[in-house]
Each structure stands twice: as structure tokens, then as C-alpha cells.
Amino acid sequence: MNPTRRTFVAFLLAVTYVVTPGAAQVPLPPAPPAPLTQEQMADFLLKAQIGRVRPAGSGVTDSKRATLSDGTLTHDAHIQTVDIARTVFEAGKHSETNFKDTYRFNIAGYRLSTLLGLRVPVSVERKINGDAAAFTWWLDDFLMDDEARNKSKTPLGPDPVRTTQQLSVMRVWDELIENKDRNQGNILWTKDWTMWLIDHTRAFRLNHQLTSPERLTRIDRDLFTRLRGTTRESIEKAVGDSLKKDELAALVARRDALVKHFEARIARAGEENVLFTMK
């Protein structure tokens, strides 16, 4: 065998040794787990064993943070058991009639958000120590709350247009559910500068009118389409028993008012100045 052919054969043997099944090989790293669907998150929150429970942090409703595990997955949940109703509620110089602060509204907020395609963490009803509660998925990849965002050197982040659009969506959402307790601590941002809205226990009031229509200048095109396409029946099916009849009626009335508000703005200013496509 000539030297050239001998070298070629040796090369083939070396390649065969490397690729032959069963030969010693460097193991591939395990594939990252696939993200959970909302249905999987809800099932976990409903069934996983409750472990360590501790205070969730600031707030007046004594909410808790709990570590849950199903033997495979371990993840935290935000637990709220508050369920207060007052004909008249006095808070310093302010008073409010038909006041409610209830865990039910956290569940209603999540269920309604799925109908409208908005980012509200998964929340389900489950009992803890005999009390009905909202178990809400603890946000992954948390970066900061809105107080920290406003204090940062770049409050609008790497994409100011997208951040501004998300804040516009929040204003529409809070009008729809008549949220009177939106504050910087319950607006959360993840590491990719995506906004998540949490803690809706003081929303879903009984007012049928918009509270601050002057703040509603623009709306995401998809959200507007979804709002126009909803009916009382589709909303009722989405929220289920998390809202009572008068709360549902008020929600539907505000939905109607929102649609009329933006239809009028579009007629005056044109779609290009009112509707946007979320980046």
C-alpha cells in the first residue's frame, strides 16, 4: 500500500471511530425546559403542595408568598385572602360607597385578561387554612417595579416607543376594570422590559362610566378589535363566578363606553393618530 493510500485509510478509521454509535462521546447539555402554558400554571397553582409561607412584602391586605412544589417543579405563588365589603368605607378624608377589597377580583382580572390578550399573571381560587384565596403565579424574570423604573436613568428603557405603548394599554385596562388602586408597586417589569399588571383586589367597581377619559388618547389595535368583539356573554363566560351580577353589568357598561370613546376619537383624529400596533 502506498503512503498516500495508507494515510487516507487511517483518516477514514479515525472518522468512523468518532461517529460510531456507542463510542465514547461528550454528552450534550440537557435541553432547557419548555415554558409552561397558562393552563399548566393554573393546574400547578391548584394542585401543588404548599410549603414555606411568609409575608409577601408591602401592602395592607396581609398577602403571603408561598413556595409550592409538585415533586417536579418548585415555584412561588402570591396568596391573597382579603374579602372585605363595606357600604361606606372611610379612609382619612376620603370615603367610598360600595367598597370592596376581595381576592375574587384578582381571579377576575386574570380571566378577563385572557379574553383580551393582556399580561396579567395566572390566578386561581384555592383554599389555604380553610379560607378561600387567590393563588397567583409569582412573576418570573422580575427586573423592577414602576417606582424603580421612574427613578432609573432610562425610565423608558431600551425601546421608549414600546414602553409608552404598554403604559397606554395599562390606562385602558384600568378604566375597563375601574381599578382605583393602581400604584407603582403593582406595575412590574421583567428583564425584557415587558409590563405585567398585578393586584386587582380593589378593582371592578360599580360605576358604569369612564373615570378619566381624558387620559385615554391611544389604544393598541388588537386590544381595540378584541374589545369591540366582546359581548356580555363572552365576558361572563370568561370571568365565570369571580364576578357578581352587578359587577359584571358595570364591567360590560364600561366596555361599551370605552369602545364609543375610541370610535369617537378615531372619527375626529383618524386611525393613524389613535391606533397603534404593539411593538
PyMOL commands that set and color helices and strands:
alter all, ss='L'
color gray80, all
select helices_A, chain A and resi 3-19+38-47+104-116+146-151+160-176+184-186+213-215+221-229+232-242+245-269+271-273
alter helices_A, ss='H'
color red, helices_A
select strands_A, chain A and resi 49-55+64-69+74-80+83-91+94-102+123-128+131-137+142-145+187-190+195-197+219-220+275-276
alter strands_A, ss='S'
color yellow, strands_A
deselect
rebuild
show_as cartoon
